[in-house]
Amino acid sequence: MTNSSWDARTGTSTGETRRGRRLSQRISRLTEVPTGSMVELPGRGRTYVVDLPGPSADAPVLFLLHGSATTGMLNWFPMLRELQENYRVVVFDQRWHGRGIRSERFDLDDLADDAVALADVLGVDKPFYAGYSMGGIVAQLIAHRHPDRVAGLILAATTYRFQDKWRERAFHRTWGAVMASMSAMSFRRAELYAARQAELPETSWPVGRMDRWAMREWRSTSGWAISQAVAVLGRFDSSPWLGSVKAPTAVVITTRDRALPVYRQLEMAKMIPGAEIFLAQAGHAACALEADVFVPVFLEAVQSVVNSSRALS
């Protein structure tokens, strides 16, 4: 979350007080954190899943893929109520994030395959996948590796590659070297940390105490895991195959994004055949800090993809 710090006393953003107040107002209307359970993915591991029913048994199923350094619920909670009005919504923690699967390597292909394995467990043939930041990269990989299992894609605040400018190359190569030098002991320490954070979240919180839940969610991902993700994401490049994606796609571009350049988000959108572009005048942390701006645009993008999928069927 850039350009902001967290005030643990009030649960609001101190760096961007206006956005923090809007987030606080949205939170104040909530009275309960949707609860989930640990789900076993055969041969892969266990992860925390929140499966929210839609308005009907045949409602479209939407899988939400979160960004790095966060959890499924912390990334997506501002919009769950609105989404659940029209869709069955599945939120889960990805590998080494929150209460996600633990493994000795962090590999983006594994993250993509985990999502499809979860769809198998839940009995969902072709869900819609919405990915935010890192989640958008995972969604691209799902469409590439499992094209027959995707009803549509919604890619938000994400990119198709990172190492374009020399500063980015230097940053990601440095992280790659650091991670290559780390021993298995680092993994074991991270595993112990994760075990201490693995208790399931409470079902609700008193009004005004959202900060406790949010901080616990944020702390449930170790620094080791974040470092792994940064190093691996730096090597990602979908440009050789992105043009072969066939699923209906919407791209939500965060036009004030300082983490992922707008021009690169736009390049990604233009590579995907038929992708529809939606603009959210917000920064990279829009999913939470600027939810009042981001959520209406995101909802429109999701509905567009669902409509396009129905037109094809």
C-alpha positions as CSV (number, residue, x, y, z in Angstrom):
1,M,0.0,0.0,0.0
2,T,1.9,3.0,-1.2
3,N,1.8,6.7,0.0
4,S,0.1,5.7,3.2
5,S,0.7,4.4,6.7
6,W,-1.7,2.6,9.0
7,D,-3.0,4.2,12.2
8,A,-3.6,1.2,14.5
9,R,-5.6,3.4,16.9
10,T,-8.2,4.5,14.4
11,G,-7.9,1.9,11.7
12,T,-7.5,4.7,9.0
13,S,-4.9,5.8,6.5
14,T,-2.8,8.6,8.0
15,G,-1.0,9.4,4.8
16,E,-4.2,9.9,2.8
17,T,-6.8,11.0,5.4
18,R,-9.5,11.7,2.9
19,R,-9.3,8.2,1.4
20,G,-8.9,6.8,4.9
21,R,-12.1,8.4,5.9
22,R,-13.9,7.0,2.9
23,L,-12.6,3.5,3.7
24,S,-13.6,3.9,7.4
25,Q,-17.1,4.9,6.3
26,R,-17.4,1.8,4.2
27,I,-16.1,-0.4,7.0
28,S,-18.5,1.2,9.5
29,R,-21.4,-0.1,7.4
30,L,-20.1,-3.7,7.9
31,T,-20.9,-5.7,10.9
32,E,-19.3,-9.1,10.1
33,V,-16.3,-10.5,8.4
34,P,-17.4,-13.4,6.2
35,T,-15.9,-16.6,7.5
36,G,-14.4,-19.6,5.7
37,S,-12.6,-22.8,6.4
38,M,-9.4,-24.6,5.6
39,V,-9.8,-26.6,2.4
40,E,-7.6,-29.5,1.3
41,L,-6.5,-29.4,-2.4
42,P,-5.5,-33.0,-3.1
43,G,-1.8,-33.4,-3.5
44,R,-1.2,-29.7,-3.1
45,G,-1.9,-28.6,0.5
46,R,-4.5,-26.7,2.5
47,T,-5.6,-23.1,2.1
48,Y,-8.2,-20.8,3.7
49,V,-11.3,-20.4,1.5
50,V,-14.4,-18.1,1.9
51,D,-17.2,-19.3,-0.4
52,L,-20.1,-16.8,-0.5
53,P,-23.3,-18.0,-2.1
54,G,-24.9,-16.0,-4.9
55,P,-28.5,-14.9,-5.3
56,S,-29.4,-18.2,-7.0
57,A,-28.0,-21.7,-7.5
58,D,-27.0,-20.9,-11.1
59,A,-25.4,-17.5,-10.4
60,P,-22.0,-17.0,-12.1
61,V,-19.1,-18.1,-10.0
62,L,-16.3,-15.5,-9.5
63,F,-12.9,-16.4,-8.1
64,L,-11.0,-13.5,-6.6
65,L,-7.2,-13.6,-6.7
66,H,-5.4,-11.2,-4.4
67,G,-2.2,-9.2,-4.7
68,S,1.1,-9.8,-3.0
69,A,1.8,-8.9,0.6
70,T,-1.9,-9.3,1.5
71,T,-4.6,-11.9,1.9
72,G,-7.8,-12.7,0.0
73,M,-10.1,-11.0,2.5
74,L,-7.9,-8.0,3.1
75,N,-7.6,-7.4,-0.7
76,W,-11.3,-7.9,-1.5
77,F,-13.5,-7.2,1.5
78,P,-14.7,-3.7,0.4
79,M,-16.6,-5.1,-2.5
80,L,-17.9,-8.5,-1.3
81,R,-21.3,-7.4,-0.4
82,E,-21.9,-5.8,-3.8
83,L,-20.5,-8.8,-5.7
84,Q,-22.6,-11.3,-3.7
85,E,-25.7,-9.6,-5.0
86,N,-25.1,-11.1,-8.4
87,Y,-22.4,-13.8,-8.1
88,R,-21.2,-16.7,-6.0
89,V,-17.9,-15.3,-4.8
90,V,-14.9,-17.4,-3.8
91,V,-12.0,-15.8,-2.0
92,F,-8.9,-17.7,-0.9
93,D,-5.3,-17.2,0.3
94,Q,-2.7,-18.0,-2.3
95,R,0.6,-19.8,-1.5
96,W,2.6,-18.3,1.3
97,H,0.1,-15.6,1.8
98,G,-2.1,-15.5,4.9
99,R,-3.3,-19.0,5.6
100,G,-2.4,-20.3,2.1
101,I,-0.5,-23.4,1.0
102,R,3.1,-23.7,2.3
103,S,5.7,-25.0,0.0
104,E,9.5,-24.8,-0.3
105,R,9.3,-22.8,-3.5
106,F,7.2,-19.9,-4.7
107,D,6.2,-20.6,-8.3
108,L,3.5,-18.7,-10.2
109,D,2.5,-21.8,-12.2
110,D,1.7,-23.5,-8.8
111,L,-0.5,-20.5,-7.9
112,A,-2.4,-20.9,-11.2
113,D,-2.8,-24.6,-10.8
114,D,-3.9,-24.2,-7.1
115,A,-6.8,-22.0,-8.3
116,V,-8.0,-24.7,-10.8
117,A,-7.6,-27.4,-8.2
118,L,-9.8,-25.4,-5.8
119,A,-12.4,-25.1,-8.6
120,D,-12.3,-28.9,-8.9
121,V,-12.9,-29.3,-5.1
122,L,-15.8,-26.9,-5.2
123,G,-17.3,-28.5,-8.3
124,V,-17.0,-25.4,-10.5
125,D,-16.2,-26.2,-14.1
126,K,-15.5,-22.7,-15.5
127,P,-15.4,-19.8,-13.0
128,F,-14.7,-16.2,-13.8
129,Y,-11.3,-15.2,-12.5
130,A,-10.7,-11.7,-11.2
131,G,-7.1,-10.9,-10.3
132,Y,-5.6,-7.8,-8.6
133,S,-1.9,-7.0,-9.1
134,M,-0.2,-10.3,-8.5
135,G,-3.6,-12.0,-8.8
136,G,-3.9,-10.6,-12.3
137,I,-0.7,-12.3,-13.3
138,V,-2.0,-15.6,-11.8
139,A,-5.3,-15.1,-13.7
140,Q,-3.3,-14.7,-17.0
141,L,-1.5,-17.9,-16.2
142,I,-4.7,-19.8,-15.5
143,A,-6.1,-18.7,-18.9
144,H,-2.8,-19.8,-20.6
145,R,-2.4,-23.2,-18.8
146,H,-6.1,-24.1,-18.4
147,P,-7.9,-22.3,-21.2
148,D,-10.9,-24.7,-21.1
149,R,-11.5,-23.9,-17.4
150,V,-12.0,-20.2,-17.7
151,A,-15.3,-18.4,-18.4
152,G,-13.7,-15.0,-18.4
153,L,-11.0,-12.7,-16.9
154,I,-11.0,-9.4,-15.0
155,L,-7.5,-8.1,-14.7
156,A,-7.1,-5.1,-12.3
157,A,-4.0,-3.0,-11.5
158,T,-1.7,-5.6,-13.1
159,T,0.8,-6.0,-15.9
160,Y,2.3,-8.5,-18.3
161,R,5.9,-7.9,-17.3
162,F,8.1,-5.9,-14.9
163,Q,11.7,-5.5,-16.0
164,D,11.4,-2.8,-18.6
165,K,13.3,0.1,-17.0
166,W,16.8,-0.2,-15.6
167,R,15.6,0.6,-12.1
168,E,13.2,-2.3,-12.2
169,R,15.8,-4.7,-13.6
170,A,18.2,-3.7,-10.9
171,F,15.5,-4.0,-8.2
172,H,14.3,-7.5,-9.2
173,R,17.7,-8.9,-10.0
174,T,18.9,-7.8,-6.6
175,W,16.0,-9.5,-4.9
176,G,16.6,-12.6,-7.1
177,A,20.2,-12.8,-5.9
178,V,19.2,-12.3,-2.3
179,M,16.6,-15.1,-2.4
180,A,19.1,-17.4,-4.2
181,S,21.5,-16.9,-1.3
182,M,19.0,-17.6,1.4
183,S,19.2,-21.1,3.0
184,A,16.5,-23.6,3.8
185,M,16.6,-22.3,7.3
186,S,15.0,-19.1,6.1
187,F,12.1,-21.2,4.8
188,R,11.8,-23.0,8.1
189,R,11.7,-19.8,10.1
190,A,9.0,-18.5,7.8
191,E,7.1,-21.7,8.2
192,L,7.2,-21.4,12.0
193,Y,6.0,-17.8,11.7
194,A,3.1,-18.9,9.5
195,A,2.1,-21.5,11.9
196,R,1.9,-18.9,14.7
197,Q,-0.4,-16.8,12.5
198,A,-2.6,-19.6,11.2
199,E,-5.5,-19.3,13.6
200,L,-8.7,-18.7,11.8
201,P,-10.1,-15.1,11.8
202,E,-12.9,-14.1,14.1
203,T,-16.4,-13.9,12.6
204,S,-17.0,-10.3,13.5
205,W,-15.4,-7.2,15.2
206,P,-16.8,-4.3,17.2
207,V,-17.5,-1.2,15.2
208,G,-14.4,0.9,15.2
209,R,-12.0,-2.1,15.7
210,M,-11.5,-3.0,12.1
211,D,-7.8,-2.1,12.7
212,R,-7.2,-5.3,14.8
213,W,-8.6,-7.6,12.1
214,A,-6.8,-5.8,9.3
215,M,-3.4,-5.7,11.0
216,R,-3.7,-9.4,11.9
217,E,-4.5,-10.2,8.3
218,W,-1.6,-8.2,7.0
219,R,0.8,-9.7,9.5
220,S,-0.2,-13.2,8.5
221,T,2.1,-13.0,5.5
222,S,5.8,-13.2,6.4
223,G,8.5,-11.0,5.0
224,W,10.2,-14.1,3.6
225,A,7.1,-14.8,1.5
226,I,6.8,-11.3,0.3
227,S,10.5,-11.4,-0.7
228,Q,9.9,-14.6,-2.6
229,A,7.0,-13.1,-4.5
230,V,8.9,-10.0,-5.5
231,A,11.8,-12.0,-6.8
232,V,9.6,-14.4,-8.8
233,L,7.2,-11.7,-10.2
234,G,10.3,-9.8,-11.5
235,R,10.9,-12.7,-13.9
236,F,7.3,-12.9,-15.2
237,D,6.6,-12.0,-18.9
238,S,3.4,-13.1,-20.6
239,S,4.1,-11.2,-23.9
240,P,5.0,-14.4,-25.9
241,W,1.6,-16.0,-25.3
242,L,-0.8,-13.3,-24.1
243,G,-2.3,-12.8,-27.5
244,S,-3.5,-16.4,-27.5
245,V,-5.9,-15.8,-24.6
246,K,-9.4,-16.5,-25.9
247,A,-11.6,-15.9,-22.8
248,P,-13.6,-12.7,-22.6
249,T,-11.5,-10.2,-20.8
250,A,-11.8,-6.8,-19.0
251,V,-8.8,-4.8,-17.9
252,V,-9.3,-2.3,-15.1
253,I,-6.4,0.3,-15.4
254,T,-5.6,2.2,-12.3
255,T,-4.7,5.5,-13.9
256,R,-2.8,7.0,-10.9
257,D,-0.8,3.9,-10.3
258,R,2.8,4.5,-9.2
259,A,3.7,0.9,-8.8
260,L,2.7,-0.4,-12.2
261,P,3.0,2.2,-15.0
262,V,-0.3,3.0,-16.8
263,Y,1.3,2.6,-20.2
264,R,2.2,-1.0,-19.4
265,Q,-1.3,-1.8,-18.1
266,L,-2.6,-0.4,-21.4
267,E,-0.1,-2.4,-23.5
268,M,-1.3,-5.6,-21.7
269,A,-4.9,-4.8,-22.5
270,K,-4.1,-4.3,-26.2
271,M,-2.3,-7.6,-26.4
272,I,-5.4,-9.6,-25.3
273,P,-7.8,-10.1,-28.3
274,G,-11.1,-8.2,-27.7
275,A,-10.2,-7.0,-24.2
276,E,-12.4,-4.2,-22.9
277,I,-10.7,-1.4,-21.0
278,F,-12.1,0.3,-17.8
279,L,-10.4,3.2,-16.1
280,A,-10.3,3.8,-12.4
281,Q,-8.8,7.1,-11.4
282,A,-7.0,5.7,-8.4
283,G,-3.6,4.4,-7.3
284,H,-2.3,0.9,-6.8
285,A,-4.0,0.3,-3.5
286,A,-7.3,1.4,-4.9
287,C,-9.0,-1.9,-3.9
288,A,-8.9,-0.8,-0.2
289,L,-7.8,2.9,0.1
290,E,-9.9,4.2,-2.8
291,A,-12.7,1.6,-2.8
292,D,-15.3,4.3,-3.5
293,V,-13.7,5.0,-6.8
294,F,-12.5,1.5,-7.7
295,V,-15.5,-0.7,-6.7
296,P,-18.1,0.8,-9.2
297,V,-15.6,0.5,-12.1
298,F,-14.7,-3.1,-11.1
299,L,-18.3,-4.1,-10.8
300,E,-19.0,-2.7,-14.3
301,A,-16.0,-4.7,-15.7
302,V,-17.1,-7.9,-14.1
303,Q,-20.6,-7.5,-15.5
304,S,-19.2,-6.8,-19.0
305,V,-17.2,-10.0,-19.0
306,V,-20.2,-12.1,-17.7
307,N,-22.4,-10.6,-20.5
308,S,-19.7,-11.4,-23.1
309,S,-19.4,-14.9,-21.9
310,R,-23.1,-15.5,-22.0
311,A,-23.2,-14.1,-25.6
312,L,-20.7,-16.7,-26.6
313,S,-22.5,-19.6,-25.0
